[in-house]
């Protein structure tokens, strides 16, 4: 279902929803099984029966249906390709043709994202105590000759190449690229062939709060380094697990959701301690510490929170969970 972020009501200006016709799978959709394209025109959804559907959001039409024989750990758009990560490889599906364009062999992928400014696919893996791989584009494919595809030979970053301890890259919850600008339209040939970018930055979000968030400077032709480490508060949250993470459109805030339904809001332009939103306490509130003073604002409802998302064009955050209620926040 598609809702208006201002009124929080079902969008009945979309004819298919006004006629009670909705985008649906035959089986339950995975908790993290929705992915919106960069121009907000397409939606990819995956269900627990290994089915992936591609929808056009303006009309609710199902454009493609793929049934895969394996579990899916992550998916990402890559120009006109939908990249699907399984236990042992990355499957590249053509959006225009619906064909399987290529398969890239790579083990134990836990997270995957597309850096549109540089035309790079970024993946994290638990392989060999933790690796980050970036896949530059190459033009070509069996079904779509002009469609850029990720290179079959990625560049590998491991803990030693970043000058850090091995265990710090072992478990990744998410990779978030830090964008130079917002790209509403994408020129495939420019990004795939003529990009003048020689470096980019992205955030490595750990699974365990005991480990810091790492901002990594990625040099395409040289050694990559950790620009800074962002630490979670110590204490009761030191061994919790990060279940989801996202940043706002201009990359000024980072939001991390823990397994005990605490939302950590980091101001990436400052080094202040994060704001902490407790979503399930008896009197839930947003609290943060300034010196020895603790400030408290805002309230929400209890129940386990399992995921969050950010609106790409507005400063809004959505949270959802066991209560079957989606809540929209303006931080």
N, C-alpha and C positions, 0 to 999 in steps of 0.2 A: 504494500500500500504506500502511496505517496501523499505526504502531508505538507501543508503550507507552514514554513518555519515562523511566520509572523503570527498567524491565528491559531496554530497547532490543530487545525481541522483538516479533515480529509479533503483533498483537492478534487472538487466536483466539476471544475472547469475542464478536466481531462475526461473526454467523452466515455472512455471505457470504464472508468471508475463510477461515473454518474449512472451508467447502465448496469452497475453491479458485475462488471467483468474485470477480474483481477489477474495479475501475474501469479501463477501458481505452479508448484512442483507436485509430483505424485507422492513424494515422501518429505519428511521434515527437512527444512533448510538448516545448514550448519550454523553454529553461533557466530562464526566469523566468515560466513559464506556469501557476503555481498560486496561487490566492487563496482564503483561508478567510474566511468571513463573521464578523461581529463576535461573534455568539453561538456560533461554532464548530459550527454545525449544517450548513452548506452549504460546498461546495467548487466553485469555478469553475476549469476547466482549459482551456488552449488548446494546439493542436498546430500543427505547421508547415504543415499544409494549410488553415489559416485556420478550423478548426473549433473552436467553444467548446462545452463541455459543463458542465452544472450537476448536481452530485451531492448526495444526502443522505448525510452521513457515517455516520449510525447504521445504515443498512441497505445502503448501496452502490448505491441506485437512481439511475439517470440520469433527472433530472426534465425537463431541456431540452437540446436540441441546436440550435445555431445555426451555419450555414455562411455566412461573410461573404466578399465578393468582393475583399477588400483585406487588406494586411498590418496587423497590430495592434501598436501601440507600447506600450500600457499598458491596464490595466483596473482598475476599482474598484467595490465595492458602494456604493450610495447609497440608503439606506433599502431599499425593495423593488424597486430598479432595479439592473441591472448596466450600468455605464458602460464603453464600449469606445472607445478612442482609436485612430484611424487617421491617415494622413498629412495629411488635410485636414478631419476632422470628428470629433465625439464621437457615437457611436450609443448610444441609451438603450434597453435591453431590459428588458421587464417580467418579473420573476421569477414572478409568479403566473400571468400570461396567456401568457407566451412571445412576446408581440407586440413589434414595434419601436414604441416610444412616441413617439420624436422623434429628430431629428438636429440637433446644434448645430455650426455651421460655425466651425472654428478650426484654424489651420495649425500643423504642425511640433511637435506635443505630444511631449515626451520623458518626462514623469513625471506621475502622477496619483494622488491619495489623497483619502480622505474624512475630514473632521474631524467626528466624530459629536457632540461636545459642542455645537458651534455649527451643525450641519447644513449644513456647507459642503463643496463639492467644490473641491479645489486642484489646479491644473495648472501645469506649467512648459512653456515653449516656447522653441525657438531662434529664433523669429520676431523680427525687428528687434533683433538683438544680445541677445536674452534677455528674456523676460517671464514674470511669474507672474500667473495669473488666479485669482480666487476667484468661485465660482458659488453664490450664495445660492439656497435652495429656493423653488419656487412650487408650489402644489398644483394638480394637474390633469393630464390625459393622455387620449388617445383611448380606451385600453382600461381603464385603472384610474383612475377619477375622483378618488379620495382619495389617490393615491400622489404624494408630493412629487417634483418633478423639478427639476433644476438650471435656473436662470434662463437665458433665451436671450441675456441681455445681461450678461456678466461684468464685474467690476471689475478693471481691469488695473493691475498694479504693474510698473514697469520700473526700470532702474538709476537714472535721474534722480529718480524719485519717492522712492527710498530714500536718496538722497544719496550714492550710491556710484559707482564707475567703471563705465562701460558693460560692459566685458568680464567683470565679476564675476558677471553673471547669464547669460552667453552659453551655458554648457554645464552642465546640471543632471543629476546621477545619480539623485537622489531628493528628495522632499519628505516630511518627517516631522513631523506635528502633535505639539505638546506638550500632552498631555491634562490637564485639571484633575482628573478622577477617572475611574475605570474604570467604563464603562457596560456591564453584562451584559445589560440589557434596554433597549429604545429605544421611547419613546412618539413616534410619528411626528407627531401633531398638536402636541405640546408643542415638539418640536425644530424643526418647520417654521414654526409660527406664533407661539409664545409664548416663544421663547428670549429671555432677558434679557441674554445675553452681548453686549457691545459691542466686544470685542476678543479676540484669541487670539494664541498664539505658535506658530511652527513653525520647523523647521530646513531650510535650503537646503543640500543636500549637493552639492558641485561634482564634476564628472567628473575634474578634474585635482587631484592632491594639492598642486600649487603654489599653488592658491587656497584660501582659508580656508572652513570651514563657517560659515554665517551664521545666527544666531538672529534671526528677524524678528518684530517685534510688528505684528500686523495689526489696524488700526483699521477697523471696518466703515463708519464715517461720516467718517473723516478721513485724515490723512496717516499712512502706515506708516513705520516706522523699523527700522534694524538695532540690536538690543539689544546684541549682542556678536559678535565674530569668534573662531572657534576654529581655531587654526593647526596644521597637520601639522608634524612635525619636518622640518627641512631636511637636505639631504645626498643620500643615495642614493635617497630616495623622493620627491624634489622634483618629478619630472616623470611619476610613475606615474599610472595611471588608476584611479578608483574604479569597481568593477564591481557592488557591492551595498552597501547600508547598512540598518541597523535600530536600534531602541532597545529597551530592556527595558520591561516593563509599567508601571513607575512613572516612566519617563523620567529615571532617574538616571544611566544609562549610554548612550552612543552607540557603536555598533560599525560600522566601515567596512572593507570588504574591498577591497584593491588588486589590480590585474591581475597582480602578481607574487606573489600569495597571501600577503600580509602582512595581518594583522588588527589594526586600530588601535582600542583601547578607551579612550574618553574618559569621564572622570568629570565629568558635567555639573554636579555640585554643587561642584566645585573647579576651580582653574585649573592643576592639575598637568600635566606632560607626559603624553601617552597611554602606556598599556601597549601593547607591540607583540608580537604573536604571529606568529612566522615558521613558516608551515605546510609549507614545502617544502625547508628547508635540510637538509644531511646529518645534523645533529643538532638538529632543530627545537626551539625553546624559546620561552617567554614572557619577554621582557626589558623592563625599563623603567628609566628613569634618575631617580635622586634625588640632585641636586647633582652631584658628580663620581663617584658610585658607581653601578654598573650591577648590578641584581639580575636573576637568571635563575631561572625555575621552569617546570615542566611540559614535557611533550614530546608530539609527535603524529607522524603518518606523512607521508612525502613525497608527491608528486604534485600536479598543478595543482588549486587550489581555485577554483571558479567561482561559488559562491553561499552564502548563509547565511540563517538564519531564527531567530526568537526565539519561545519558547513563551509564550503570552499569560498563562498562569496560574502558571507556574513560572519560576524564574530559570535557564533553560537556553538554550543556543545550539546550533543545528545547522549544520554545514558539510558541503558536498558538492562533488564535482568529478570529474576524469577517472578517478579510481581506482574509480568506481562504488561507493564506500563512503560512507555517511552517518555522521558522527561527532557525538556529543552532548557538549556542554561545560557545565560549571557554573563560571561565572567567579567 
